[in-house]
Amino acid sequence: MHANVIIQLFAATLFAGPVLAQTPTDHASHHADSAANAPPATDGEVRKVDKSAGKLTIRHGEIRNLEMPAMTMVFTAKDPAMLDGLKEGDKIKFTANKVNGVYTITAVEVVK
């Protein structure tokens, strides 16, 4: 009878590992990790808005995550609606990534 209890304890320990390993991650910490990995915002000035093409020409500072020096260039907007309300001369903060080989604005806000 004593051996039976030991076998049951062993079996319980054996199967407890996979159950504990499947504990879901904390949703808030998942988003914190994503925010920590987000590229830093870059300062820029809108030079041209082309809503029909979904493109934005920006004079910008260094974009570190793209290893790009300060310059003026055209970016594609991830969502053309991001261009609504932007106009030439606006000072902005934006984030950009290379998406499928295309320099893409992923977030933009006007700085007052």
C-alpha positions in Angstrom: 0.0 0.0 0.0 2.9 2.3 0.8 4.3 1.8 -2.7 0.9 2.7 -4.2 1.0 6.2 -2.6 4.6 6.8 -3.8 3.5 5.9 -7.4 0.5 8.2 -7.2 2.7 11.1 -5.9 5.2 10.4 -8.6 2.5 10.4 -11.3 1.0 13.6 -9.9 4.4 15.3 -10.0 5.1 14.0 -13.5 1.9 15.5 -15.0 2.0 18.8 -13.0 5.0 20.1 -15.0 3.2 20.5 -18.3 0.1 22.0 -16.7 2.3 24.7 -15.0 4.2 25.3 -18.2 0.9 26.2 -20.0 0.0 29.0 -17.6 -1.1 32.0 -19.7 1.1 35.1 -19.7 0.0 38.3 -18.1 -1.7 40.4 -20.8 -0.4 43.7 -19.4 3.2 42.5 -19.4 2.8 41.4 -23.0 1.9 44.9 -24.0 4.7 46.4 -21.8 7.1 44.2 -23.7 5.7 45.4 -27.1 6.0 49.0 -26.0 9.6 48.5 -24.9 10.4 47.1 -28.4 8.6 49.9 -30.2 11.0 52.1 -32.2 11.6 55.6 -30.8 9.7 58.6 -32.1 11.5 60.9 -34.5 11.0 64.6 -34.9 10.1 65.8 -38.3 8.4 68.5 -40.4 5.7 67.7 -43.0 6.9 68.9 -46.4 4.1 67.4 -48.5 0.9 65.3 -48.0 -0.3 63.1 -50.8 -3.5 61.6 -49.5 -4.5 59.9 -52.8 -1.2 57.9 -52.8 -1.1 57.5 -49.0 2.3 59.1 -48.8 4.0 61.7 -46.7 7.2 63.7 -47.4 9.0 64.5 -44.2 12.1 66.4 -43.4 13.3 64.4 -40.4 16.1 63.9 -37.9 18.0 60.6 -37.6 15.8 57.5 -37.5 17.9 55.2 -35.3 15.9 52.0 -35.8 16.4 52.3 -39.5 20.0 53.6 -39.2 19.0 56.5 -41.4 20.6 60.0 -41.1 18.6 63.2 -41.1 17.2 64.0 -44.6 14.0 64.7 -46.5 12.2 61.7 -47.9 8.8 60.1 -48.8 7.2 57.5 -46.6 4.1 55.4 -47.1 1.5 55.6 -44.4 0.5 52.3 -42.8 -3.1 53.6 -42.9 -3.9 56.5 -45.2 -6.3 57.8 -42.6 -3.2 58.8 -40.6 -2.7 61.6 -43.1 -6.0 63.2 -42.2 -5.4 66.6 -40.6 -1.8 66.8 -41.5 -0.6 69.8 -43.6 2.7 71.2 -45.0 4.7 72.8 -42.3 3.3 70.8 -39.4 5.9 69.8 -36.8 5.4 66.1 -36.0 6.7 63.1 -34.0 6.5 59.9 -35.9 7.7 56.3 -35.9 8.7 54.4 -39.0 9.7 50.9 -39.9 10.6 49.0 -43.1 7.6 46.9 -44.0 7.9 44.6 -46.9 10.9 46.7 -48.2 8.9 49.9 -48.0 9.7 52.8 -45.5 6.4 53.1 -43.7 5.0 55.5 -41.1 3.5 53.5 -38.3 2.5 56.3 -36.0 2.4 60.1 -36.3 1.2 63.0 -34.2 1.4 66.8 -34.6 3.5 68.5 -32.0 2.1 71.8 -30.7 
